[in-house]
């Protein structure tokens, strides 16, 4: 079996409930193997001013080939007008964990 590239997708959400809903959708649809959710404090420029808010961030583990589908799905269900959805390649890691990501996604 040829190894597929795996990635982390970083997504921010307004709160834990939204993050859980997004994570569950991605996992149920086979787009993600797993997700981690954690609280963050964000400082950003928006509509001409500096904003500071409590948010929630998620790391989604998936295959690189599924990122476009994840982008589409998250944009459909996310409450933000401009959601943060970015992916990062995983260069190395525990081989069994990376294989599990491949087997746990479509």
N, C-alpha and C positions, 0 to 999 in steps of 0.2 A: 504494500500500500504506500503510495507516494505521500510524503508529508505535505500537509497544506500549511500555509502561513497562518499563524494565529495573531490576534491583535487584542489590545485593550481599547474599549470605546469609553470615553469619558463624557458623561452627561450631567448637567445640573438641572435641578427641579426646584419648584417653590417650597415643597415640604416633603416629609417622609411618605405621606399617603400617595402623592403623585409619583414619587420615585418607586414605591412598591408596585403601584399599578403598571407603570412603564416596564419595570423589570419582569413582572409576572407575564405581561403580554409578550415580551421578547422571548422568554423561556418557553411559554406555552406554544408559541408559533415556531419553535425550533431555531430561532435566530440567535440565541445566546445559550451558553452552557450554564452560566452563573452570573450573579451580580452582587456587588458589595455596595452598601449604602452607608453614608456617613455625613454628619452635620458639618457645615462649613460657614464661614463668614466671608461674604464677597464684597469687594469694593470695585466699582466700575463706572464708566462714563455712559450716560443714557440721556437722550433728549436734551443735550446741552448742559447737563449738570453731573455732579459726582454723586453716586448713590452708594449706599451701604446697607446690606440686607443679610439676614440669616437665610441660608438656602440648604439644600441637600445635594450632595454629589454622589455619583455612582460610577463604579468601574464595571463594565460588562466584558466578559471574556467570550470571544467568538472567533470564527474564521474570517480572514480578510475578505474572502469572496462574498460574505454576507453583509458587509458594511453598507453598501448602497441600499439594501432592503431595510436595514436598521434605520438609516437616515430617513427614508420615506415613512416608515411606520412611526418613528418617534415624532416626526413633524406632524403627522396626522393626529396624534393623541396628546401632544404636549400643550400646556396652557400658555407658554411664552410665545410672543410674537417672533422672537429671534432666539431659539433655544441653542444652547451650547451643546454640540454633538461633534466630537472630534475623535479620531482614532490614532493609536500609537502602535507600531510594530513591536512584537515580543521577539527579541533577538535570540534569547536563550532562556531555558527554564527546566524545571523537573520534567524529564521526558514523559513519565507516566501522566503527569498533570496535563501536559500539552496534548497527549493522545486522548485523554478524557474529554478535553474541549472538542476535539475533532469528532469523537464518537457521540457526543451529547448534542450536537447541532445538526441541522439538515444538510 
